[in-house]
Every structure is written in structure tokens, then in C-alpha cells.
């Protein structure tokens, strides 16, 4: 059961991404459009910094996923490796890391079971990384837009602007651009929060219903045994 829960959570996250695929496409379009409203080199530098940080985090995610996948394969085949390097009188026991049940003894289909396990684990890691990178992209871009909004607000009113004859009009225009940057940043926040929240909601809903029906069926089975005894 320890493997079932993360499996269900990851698959729910993937299903939510599929369900919200059109929203993800719109967000990617908004991110591209946001680069067109940059007004200075400093704003470009802010966005490039967050883009660089996002790129480093994505690379780290892929490295962690690769290390986990490689480690799982090495640990899975470690009895065979040690039997070849340091053989014993009897072969070491071979077990899969994920407990599964087959109609055939595991010793007879060990390599098939391992291939099955590796494929499933690889797909789960890949799904987790790809969905995580989308959330990272939206989060870093949103952070960058919030910083740009703060930068525009800090520089919306300065001495140079106050000395202009039409300073009120210039200040209103600058505040208007602040609102645009802040609104663009806020457009990404619901997507960042919606996908994890919905995934965890359905996960805990499954956990609750599973425990509920398990207890109900156990009570029914116990009552039937009492009646038949």
C-alpha cells in the first residue's frame, strides 16, 4: 500500500494537467506576451534571472530523477551483481522493490517483474518531473512579474517625474503599467495553486473512501460470520 498512495497522487496530478491542458497552453502564451511589455533593460534582467533560476531547478529535477532511477535499478540488480562478484554457496534472494503479486512464482519471472517495475517507476518519475517543470516555470515567471511590478511602483514617482509639467498624467501612466504587471503575475497564481490542491483533494478523498468501504465491508463480513456460526 505504501507504493499505491504516491502512484495515485502522481496519476491524479497528471490527469489534472490533461484536464487543464488548454489552460496550460494559454499560460504559455501569456508568458510569451509578458516579455513584450518589458520597458527597460533592468526588467529584462529581472526576468532573465528568474528564467535562469528556473532552468537550473529543472536541470536539478532531471538529475535527481536520473539518480533515483539509476539507484533503483542498481539496488534491484544488486543480488545478481554480488552473486557474480562475491558468490555464495546459494544464490542470494531476489525480490522486487515494489511488492506485487503474480499468478506465477516470482523466481520464475524475476526479470519480467523487474522490467515491469522499472518501466512503471520510470514513467512515474517522468510524469512527476514534467508536471513539476510546468509548475516551476509558472512560479518563477510569476515571481519575476511581481518583482517587476514592485520595481515599477518604486520608480513610478521620483523627483524627475515631479518636475514635469504634466506629472499627474505621467504618474497615472506609470501606475497603470504597475497594475498591468501585477495583474499579469496574478493570472498565473490560480494555476500554480489549483493543480496541487485538486490533486491532494482527490487523493485524500480516495484515502477516505477506501478506508470507509474497507471498514464497512469488514463489519459486514464479521456480521455474516456471526450469523452463520
C-alpha positions as CSV (number, residue, x, y, z in Angstrom):
1,X,0.0,0.0,0.0
2,X,2.9,2.4,0.6
3,X,3.5,2.4,-3.2
4,X,-0.1,2.8,-4.1
5,X,-0.6,6.2,-2.5
6,X,2.2,8.1,-4.3
7,X,1.2,6.3,-7.5
8,X,-2.4,7.5,-7.2
9,X,-1.2,11.0,-6.3
10,X,1.1,11.3,-9.3
11,X,-1.5,9.9,-11.7
12,X,-4.1,12.4,-10.3
13,X,-1.7,15.2,-10.9
14,X,-1.1,14.0,-14.4
15,X,-4.9,13.8,-15.0
16,X,-5.4,17.3,-13.7
17,X,-2.7,18.5,-16.2
18,X,-4.5,16.8,-19.0
19,X,-7.9,18.2,-17.9
20,X,-6.3,21.7,-17.8
21,X,-4.2,21.4,-20.9
22,X,-5.9,24.3,-22.6
23,X,-5.3,26.5,-19.6
24,X,-1.6,25.5,-19.7
25,X,-1.4,26.5,-23.4
26,X,-3.0,29.8,-22.6
27,X,-0.5,30.4,-19.7
28,X,2.4,29.7,-22.1
29,X,1.0,32.2,-24.5
30,X,0.7,34.8,-21.6
31,X,4.3,34.1,-20.6
32,X,5.4,34.9,-24.2
33,X,3.3,38.0,-24.3
34,X,4.7,39.2,-20.9
35,X,8.2,39.5,-22.4
36,X,6.8,42.1,-24.9
37,X,5.8,44.5,-22.1
38,X,9.2,44.9,-20.6
39,X,10.1,48.6,-20.5
40,X,13.8,48.7,-19.6
41,X,16.9,46.6,-19.5
42,X,16.6,46.2,-15.8
43,X,13.2,44.5,-16.2
44,X,14.7,42.2,-18.8
45,X,17.5,41.4,-16.4
46,X,14.9,40.5,-13.7
47,X,13.1,38.1,-15.9
48,X,16.3,36.6,-17.3
49,X,17.5,35.9,-13.7
50,X,14.3,34.1,-12.9
51,X,14.4,32.2,-16.2
52,X,18.0,31.2,-15.4
53,X,17.0,30.0,-11.9
54,X,14.0,28.1,-13.4
55,X,16.4,26.4,-15.9
56,X,18.8,25.4,-13.1
57,X,15.9,24.0,-11.0
58,X,14.6,22.0,-14.0
59,X,18.1,20.6,-14.6
60,X,18.3,19.6,-11.0
61,X,15.0,17.9,-11.1
62,X,16.1,15.8,-14.1
63,X,19.3,15.0,-12.4
64,X,17.5,13.9,-9.2
65,X,15.1,11.8,-11.2
66,X,18.0,10.2,-13.1
67,X,19.9,9.4,-9.9
68,X,16.7,7.9,-8.3
69,X,16.0,5.8,-11.4
70,X,19.6,4.6,-11.7
71,X,19.8,3.9,-7.9
72,X,16.6,1.9,-8.1
73,X,17.9,-0.3,-11.0
74,X,21.3,-0.8,-9.2
75,X,19.6,-1.8,-5.9
76,X,17.2,-4.1,-7.8
77,X,20.0,-6.0,-9.5
78,X,22.4,-5.8,-6.5
79,X,21.9,-9.5,-5.5
80,X,22.8,-10.6,-9.1
81,X,25.8,-8.3,-9.1
82,X,27.0,-9.6,-5.8
83,X,26.4,-13.2,-6.8
84,X,28.8,-12.5,-9.7
85,X,31.4,-10.6,-7.7
86,X,31.2,-12.4,-4.4
87,X,29.4,-15.7,-5.0
88,X,28.0,-17.7,-2.1
89,X,27.0,-21.4,-1.8
90,X,23.4,-20.4,-2.5
91,X,22.3,-17.6,-4.7
92,X,21.1,-14.5,-2.8
93,X,17.4,-14.0,-2.5
94,X,15.8,-11.9,-5.3
95,X,12.9,-9.6,-4.5
96,X,11.3,-6.6,-6.3
97,X,11.5,-3.3,-4.5
98,X,7.7,-2.9,-5.1
99,X,5.6,-5.6,-3.7
100,X,3.5,-7.1,-6.4
101,X,1.5,-10.4,-6.8
102,X,1.7,-12.6,-9.8
103,X,0.0,-15.9,-10.6
104,X,3.4,-17.4,-11.3
105,X,6.2,-17.7,-8.7
106,X,8.4,-14.6,-8.7
107,X,11.6,-16.6,-9.1
108,X,10.4,-17.9,-12.5
109,X,9.6,-14.4,-13.9
110,X,12.0,-12.3,-11.9
111,X,13.5,-10.4,-14.9
112,X,10.0,-9.8,-16.3
113,X,8.8,-8.4,-13.0
114,X,11.9,-6.2,-12.7
115,X,11.3,-4.8,-16.3
116,X,7.7,-4.1,-15.4
117,X,8.7,-2.4,-12.2
118,X,11.4,-0.3,-13.9
119,X,9.0,0.8,-16.7
120,X,6.3,1.9,-14.2
121,X,8.8,3.7,-11.9
122,X,10.4,5.4,-14.9
123,X,7.0,6.6,-16.2
124,X,6.1,7.9,-12.7
125,X,9.4,9.8,-12.4
126,X,9.0,11.2,-15.9
127,X,5.4,12.4,-15.1
128,X,6.5,13.9,-11.8
129,X,9.3,15.8,-13.5
130,X,7.4,17.1,-16.5
131,X,4.4,18.3,-14.4
132,X,6.8,19.8,-11.8
133,X,8.7,21.7,-14.5
134,X,5.4,23.3,-15.7
135,X,4.7,24.5,-12.2
136,X,8.2,25.7,-11.7
137,X,8.0,27.7,-15.0
138,X,4.8,29.4,-13.9
139,X,6.0,30.1,-10.4
140,X,9.3,31.6,-11.5
141,X,7.7,33.7,-14.1
142,X,5.1,34.9,-11.6
143,X,7.8,35.8,-9.1
144,X,9.6,37.8,-11.8
145,X,6.4,39.7,-12.8
146,X,5.8,40.6,-9.1
147,X,9.4,41.9,-8.8
148,X,8.8,44.0,-12.0
149,X,5.6,45.4,-10.5
150,X,7.5,46.3,-7.3
151,X,10.3,47.9,-9.4
152,X,7.8,49.9,-11.4
153,X,6.0,51.0,-8.2
154,X,9.2,52.1,-6.6
155,X,10.2,54.2,-9.6
156,X,6.8,55.5,-10.5
157,X,7.2,58.7,-8.5
158,X,10.6,60.3,-8.4
159,X,12.0,63.8,-8.5
160,X,12.4,63.8,-12.2
161,X,8.7,62.9,-12.8
162,X,7.5,65.5,-10.2
163,X,9.4,68.3,-12.1
164,X,7.5,67.6,-15.3
165,X,4.6,70.0,-16.2
166,X,2.2,67.1,-16.8
167,X,3.4,65.0,-13.9
168,X,0.0,63.7,-12.9
169,X,-0.5,62.2,-16.4
170,X,2.9,60.6,-16.3
171,X,2.3,59.2,-12.8
172,X,-1.0,57.7,-13.8
173,X,0.6,56.0,-16.8
174,X,3.3,54.6,-14.6
175,X,0.8,53.3,-12.1
176,X,-1.2,51.8,-15.0
177,X,1.9,49.8,-16.0
178,X,2.3,48.7,-12.4
179,X,-1.2,47.4,-12.4
180,X,-0.7,45.6,-15.7
181,X,2.5,43.8,-14.4
182,X,0.8,42.9,-11.1
183,X,-2.3,41.6,-12.9
184,X,-0.2,39.5,-15.3
185,X,1.6,38.0,-12.3
186,X,-1.7,37.2,-10.6
187,X,-3.0,35.4,-13.6
188,X,-0.5,32.6,-13.1
189,X,-1.2,32.1,-9.4
190,X,-4.5,30.2,-9.7
191,X,-3.0,27.6,-12.0
192,X,0.0,27.2,-9.7
193,X,-2.3,26.6,-6.7
194,X,-5.1,24.8,-8.5
195,X,-3.3,21.7,-9.7
196,X,-1.6,20.6,-6.4
197,X,-4.7,21.4,-4.4
198,X,-7.0,19.4,-6.7
199,X,-4.6,16.5,-6.8
200,X,-4.3,16.4,-3.0
201,X,-8.1,16.7,-2.6
202,X,-8.8,13.7,-4.8
203,X,-6.0,11.8,-3.1
204,X,-7.4,12.3,0.4
205,X,-10.9,11.7,-1.0
206,X,-9.7,8.3,-2.3
207,X,-8.0,7.6,1.0
208,X,-11.1,8.4,3.0
209,X,-13.5,6.4,0.7
210,X,-11.0,3.5,0.7
211,X,-10.9,3.3,4.5
212,X,-14.6,3.8,4.7
213,X,-15.5,1.0,2.4
214,X,-12.9,-1.3,3.9
215,X,-14.3,-0.8,7.4
216,X,-17.9,-1.3,6.1
217,X,-17.1,-4.5,4.3
218,X,-15.1,-5.8,7.3
219,X,-18.2,-5.1,9.5
220,X,-20.5,-6.8,7.0
221,X,-18.2,-9.8,6.8
222,X,-17.9,-10.0,10.6
223,X,-21.7,-9.9,11.0
224,X,-22.2,-12.6,8.3
225,X,-19.8,-14.8,10.1
226,X,-21.6,-14.3,13.4
227,X,-24.9,-15.1,11.8
228,X,-23.7,-18.3,10.1
229,X,-21.8,-19.6,13.1
